[in-house]
Structures are given as structure tokens and as C-alpha cells.
Amino acid sequence: MQQEDFPYKGMQPRYSILRRQGYRVLIVERHLIFYKVNEAEKIVCIYAVMDGRREYRSLI
């Protein structure tokens, strides 16, 4: 799995509040996958998967 091998492959979100909270975003077709990397426990935690055509700032 690519997220296992490359957890920082996703980009930082465009909204600074989400960047400060440590979110990353991966774009897969029309979907946005919001996740955080926990270095201490070596895990990737997915918080939301949503349609990329929606305004997402208030949904996370």
C-alpha cells in the first residue's frame, strides 16, 4: 500500500487551520482523503473521505 510506504505523499490542505492541525490530503479521482500521520505509533489515521466538489473546511 502506498500510504504505508509514503505517508507524506498527500499534500497539505489549502486552509491554514487544517495545516496547523497536521492534516494531509490525498486526491483520488473526485474524492479528497483527509488524514494525519502519527510518527510515534507509525500509523496513518484517516479522518474523512469526501467529494472534492464540496466545500470541506467546515466539514472536518
N, C-alpha and C positions, 0 to 999 in steps of 0.2 A: 504494500500500500504506500502511496506517495506521501501522505501526511505523516505516516510513521517515520519515514526516512528523511523527509524535508518539512518539518513542522512550520517553518517560517516561509514557506512557498507563497502563501497568501499575502496580499498587500495590506497596508494599514488603511483603515476606513478614512473617508474624506472628512468626517466630522471629528473635530479635535477632542471632544468629550469621550468618544469611543476609543480614540487612540490613547488617551491618558489612562483609560481603564484597562488597557492591554489587549483589546480586541484585534483580531486579524480577520480579513475577509477573503474568501476564495470564491471566484466566479465559475460556475458550472452551468453552461448553456444560459438559461434565463434566470437561474437561481443564484442567490447570494448565501454563502455559508459563513456565519459568524462564529468564531472560536477563539479560545485562549490557549496558550501553551504554558503548562506548569513544568518548569525546568526541574524543580526539586523532586517531583514524583515521576518525571519523564512521561507525562501524558498530555494529550490534546483533548480539550473539553469543548464540545460543540454546544453552543447556546441557542442558535436559531438558524433555520433554513427558510428562506422566503423568496418570493417572486421579486426579481430585480427591478421590475417596473413600478414597484410601490415605494412610497416614501418610508424609509426604515428607521429614521432617527428616533422616533417616539415609540417604536415597537420593541426595542431591545431593553 
